[in-house]
Amino acid sequence: MAKKTTEIDYLKKTNTDPIKRAKMALGRLKRATSEMDNSDLPKAKEKLSSILQVIIDEMKKQWEPLVEVLKLCYQIKDEKLVLQAFGKLKSSTPEKIKDFIQKVDGLTQGERMYLYGVLRRNVSYFDGTLLDEIADLYDAKEYVACLALTRRRLKKIENDTFLFGYQGQCLYCLERYDEAILSFNRAIEIDAGLFAWWVLRGDCYSALEQYDRAIRDYSVSLTLDAKNWATYDKCARAMFFNGQVDKAIEYEEYAVKRGHSPEATLVLMQMYKTMGDVKRVRTLGKRGIKRFPDDKRFQEFLDEME
């Protein structure tokens, strides 16, 4: 088996320009695919994907190293990295990217066809106008119209995580939670690294009172964005309804400490009220009045306690 090389060792040996580093990474993959068993390939591709991510992050907006980077992306079929590499072009509009794929030297026909497919599946990633009308309808709470438009877009674009995300959000707002979950499933399949999809699917499970699944999704989201206080708030509510009271209090207290909304404090007050801890309810209520003087709900909550 080929000698293992850590990412640090790799960077030490190739502390040169991105072109050379990309070529060396491509050579490593070719050797790995010829020498390794099929069971070892996923690990090799994962390591090379990590190396390639470093190269892309450091690359300047220039065309020359992109060819070698895209060839490597094709080898490991990492669509997410292809999109990031496309973003390094001087002009990252769909038309400019398509023109680049067509005219640049060094790509085989198979590589070009793969890159065309990635672009076709992710047009809205580079063309914000595709989502503008959908976003306007969603913001206006025109969920039926927004859902219809999103589905028309999905017929023309093969595979777009944001369109599936908007479709799921519309279905959630229309209380069609099971359908929304299916849509968020597709969004997660396309890009599992976007924390919002896990949160939104967790919201669907919470609405269906499937709290174990909701907690699981919120927890995955927190591994992707560990400081998102709003997700701590959502997860705390699901935990409380699921009987995990101590953990729920811990998460809600974090949301209160880090958040900028009165909702988390009000939720924590309700939790303590349910537990019969009147003293803490009153303490939180007074803090809420001081922190959010224009919100009348804190005084109303305290008045109901009398």
C-alpha positions in Angstrom: 0.0 0.0 0.0 1.2 3.5 -0.8 2.9 5.4 2.1 0.5 7.5 4.0 1.0 11.3 3.9 -0.7 13.6 6.4 -2.1 17.0 5.3 0.6 18.8 7.2 3.3 16.7 5.5 1.7 17.3 2.2 1.7 21.1 2.7 5.4 21.0 3.8 6.4 19.1 0.7 4.4 21.3 -1.7 4.8 24.8 -0.3 4.7 26.2 -3.8 2.2 27.6 -6.2 -1.4 26.2 -6.4 -0.7 24.7 -9.9 2.0 22.4 -8.7 0.1 21.4 -5.6 -3.0 20.6 -7.6 -1.0 18.5 -10.1 0.6 16.6 -7.3 -2.8 15.9 -5.7 -4.1 14.7 -9.0 -1.1 12.4 -9.4 -1.7 11.0 -5.8 -5.3 10.2 -6.6 -4.4 8.4 -9.8 -1.8 6.3 -8.0 -4.2 5.6 -5.2 -7.0 4.4 -7.5 -4.6 2.1 -9.3 -3.0 0.6 -6.1 -5.8 0.5 -3.5 -8.6 -1.8 -3.0 -12.1 -0.4 -3.6 -12.7 -0.4 0.2 -9.8 2.0 0.7 -10.9 4.5 -2.0 -13.4 6.5 0.1 -10.7 7.3 2.6 -8.2 8.3 -0.1 -10.8 10.5 -1.7 -11.7 12.1 1.6 -8.1 13.0 2.3 -7.6 14.4 -1.1 -10.8 16.4 -0.9 -9.4 17.9 2.3 -6.1 18.8 0.5 -8.0 20.3 -2.4 -10.1 22.4 0.0 -6.9 24.0 1.3 -5.7 24.7 -2.3 -9.1 26.3 -3.3 -9.2 28.5 -0.2 -5.7 29.9 -0.9 -6.2 30.3 -4.6 -6.4 33.7 -6.1 -8.8 34.7 -8.9 -6.9 33.2 -11.8 -7.7 30.6 -14.4 -4.5 28.6 -14.8 -4.6 26.5 -11.6 -8.3 26.0 -11.9 -7.9 23.5 -14.7 -5.9 21.1 -12.5 -8.2 21.7 -9.5 -11.3 20.9 -11.6 -9.7 17.8 -13.0 -9.1 16.6 -9.4 -12.7 17.5 -8.5 -13.9 15.4 -11.4 -11.8 12.4 -10.3 -13.3 12.4 -6.8 -16.7 13.7 -8.0 -16.8 16.4 -5.3 -19.6 18.7 -6.5 -19.3 21.1 -3.6 -15.6 21.8 -4.3 -16.4 22.3 -8.0 -18.8 25.1 -7.1 -16.1 26.7 -4.8 -13.6 26.4 -7.6 -16.0 28.0 -10.1 -16.3 30.9 -7.6 -12.6 31.7 -8.1 -13.2 32.9 -11.7 -13.0 36.6 -12.2 -16.7 36.6 -13.2 -18.8 33.8 -11.7 -22.0 34.2 -13.7 -23.5 31.0 -15.2 -22.7 32.3 -18.7 -19.1 33.1 -17.9 -18.6 29.7 -16.2 -20.1 27.9 -19.2 -17.8 29.8 -21.6 -14.8 29.0 -19.4 -15.6 25.2 -19.5 -16.1 25.3 -23.2 -12.9 27.3 -24.2 -10.3 26.5 -21.5 -7.5 24.1 -22.6 -6.6 21.0 -20.7 -10.0 19.4 -20.0 -11.1 16.1 -21.6 -14.6 15.8 -23.1 -15.7 13.7 -20.1 -14.5 16.3 -17.7 -16.3 19.0 -19.6 -19.6 17.1 -19.6 -19.3 16.5 -15.8 -18.6 20.2 -15.2 -21.5 21.3 -17.4 -23.7 19.0 -15.4 -22.6 20.5 -12.1 -23.3 24.0 -13.4 -26.7 23.0 -14.8 -27.7 21.5 -11.4 -26.6 24.6 -9.5 -27.5 27.5 -11.7 -29.1 29.5 -8.8 -25.8 29.2 -6.8 -24.3 31.7 -9.2 -27.4 33.5 -10.5 -29.2 35.2 -7.6 -31.9 36.5 -9.9 -33.3 32.9 -10.1 -34.1 33.1 -6.4 -35.2 36.7 -6.1 -38.8 36.2 -7.2 -39.1 33.1 -4.9 -37.6 35.0 -2.0 -40.0 38.0 -2.6 -43.0 35.7 -2.6 -41.8 33.9 0.5 -41.2 37.1 2.4 -44.7 38.3 1.5 -46.0 35.0 2.9 -47.4 34.0 -0.5 -46.5 30.4 0.2 -48.8 28.7 -2.3 -47.5 30.9 -5.1 -44.0 30.5 -3.9 -44.3 26.7 -3.8 -45.7 26.6 -7.3 -42.8 28.8 -8.6 -40.2 26.8 -6.8 -41.5 23.5 -8.4 -41.5 25.1 -11.8 -37.8 26.0 -11.3 -37.0 22.5 -10.1 -38.3 21.1 -13.4 -35.7 23.2 -15.3 -32.8 22.8 -12.8 -31.9 19.2 -12.1 -30.5 19.5 -8.5 -30.4 22.7 -6.5 -30.2 22.7 -2.7 -31.6 26.2 -2.3 -34.7 25.5 -4.4 -35.4 22.3 -2.4 -34.8 24.4 0.8 -37.3 27.0 -0.3 -39.8 24.3 -1.3 -39.4 22.8 2.2 -39.9 26.1 3.9 -43.1 26.8 2.0 -44.5 23.4 2.8 -43.6 23.9 6.5 -45.5 27.2 6.5 -48.5 25.5 4.9 -48.3 22.9 7.7 -47.5 20.1 5.2 -44.8 18.8 7.4 -44.3 15.3 6.0 -43.8 16.8 2.5 -41.5 19.4 3.9 -39.3 16.7 5.4 -38.9 15.0 2.0 -37.8 18.3 0.5 -35.3 19.0 3.3 -34.1 15.4 2.8 -33.1 16.2 -0.7 -31.5 19.5 0.3 -29.4 17.6 2.9 -28.4 15.0 0.3 -27.1 17.7 -2.0 -25.4 19.8 0.8 -25.3 18.2 4.2 -22.8 20.8 5.4 -25.4 23.6 5.4 -26.7 23.9 9.0 -30.0 25.5 8.1 -31.4 22.4 6.4 -30.9 20.4 9.6 -32.6 23.1 11.7 -35.6 23.4 9.3 -36.1 19.7 9.2 -35.9 19.6 12.9 -38.7 22.2 13.0 -40.8 19.8 11.0 -40.2 16.9 13.3 -41.0 19.2 16.3 -44.3 20.2 14.7 -45.1 16.5 14.3 -44.1 16.0 18.0 -41.3 13.6 16.9 -38.9 15.1 19.4 -36.2 12.5 19.3 -35.7 13.1 15.6 -35.9 16.9 16.1 -33.2 16.8 18.8 -31.0 14.7 16.5 -31.3 17.2 13.6 -30.8 20.2 15.9 -27.7 18.5 17.4 -26.2 17.9 13.9 -26.8 21.6 13.1 -24.9 22.6 16.3 -21.9 20.6 15.1 -21.9 22.8 12.0 -22.6 26.1 13.8 -21.8 25.6 17.5 -22.7 29.1 18.6 -26.1 29.4 17.0 -28.2 30.4 20.0 -31.5 30.1 18.1 -30.8 26.5 17.5 -30.1 26.0 21.2 -33.5 27.5 21.9 -35.3 25.2 19.5 -33.4 22.1 20.7 -34.2 23.1 24.4 -37.9 23.2 23.6 -37.8 19.8 22.0 -35.8 18.4 24.9 -38.3 19.8 27.4 -41.3 18.2 25.7 -39.3 15.0 25.4 -38.8 14.8 29.1 -35.1 15.9 29.1 -35.7 18.7 31.5 -32.2 19.3 32.9 -30.6 19.4 29.5 -33.4 21.6 28.2 -32.7 24.1 31.0 -29.0 24.1 30.2 -29.6 24.7 26.5 -32.2 27.4 27.1 -30.0 29.2 29.6 -27.3 29.3 26.9 -29.8 30.8 24.4 -30.8 33.4 26.9 -27.1 34.3 27.6 -26.0 34.5 24.0 -29.2 35.5 22.2 -30.7 38.9 21.3 -34.4 38.1 21.4 -36.9 38.1 24.3 -38.3 34.7 23.2 -35.6 32.6 24.8 -36.1 34.3 28.2 -39.9 33.9 28.0 -39.5 30.2 27.1 -37.1 29.7 30.0 -39.6 31.4 32.3 -42.3 29.0 31.1 -40.1 26.0 31.8 -39.4 27.1 35.4 -43.1 27.9 35.9 -44.0 24.3 34.8 -41.4 23.1 37.3 -42.9 25.2 40.0 -39.8 27.4 40.5 -41.6 30.7 41.1 -38.5 32.5 42.4 -36.5 31.9 39.2 -39.5 32.9 37.1 -39.7 36.3 38.9 -35.9 36.8 38.6 -36.0 36.2 34.9 -39.1 38.3 34.5 -37.4 41.3 36.1 -34.3 40.8 34.0 -36.5 40.6 30.9 -38.2 43.9 31.7 -34.8 45.6 32.1 -33.3 44.1 29.0 -36.4 44.4 26.8 -38.3 47.4 28.2 -40.6 47.7 25.2 -41.8 44.1 25.5 -44.9 44.0 27.7 -45.1 40.2 27.9 -42.7 40.0 30.8 -44.8 42.2 33.1 -47.9 40.3 31.9 -46.2 37.0 32.7 -45.4 38.2 36.2 -48.8 39.6 36.7 -50.3 36.1 35.9 -48.0 34.6 38.6 -49.7 36.7 41.3 
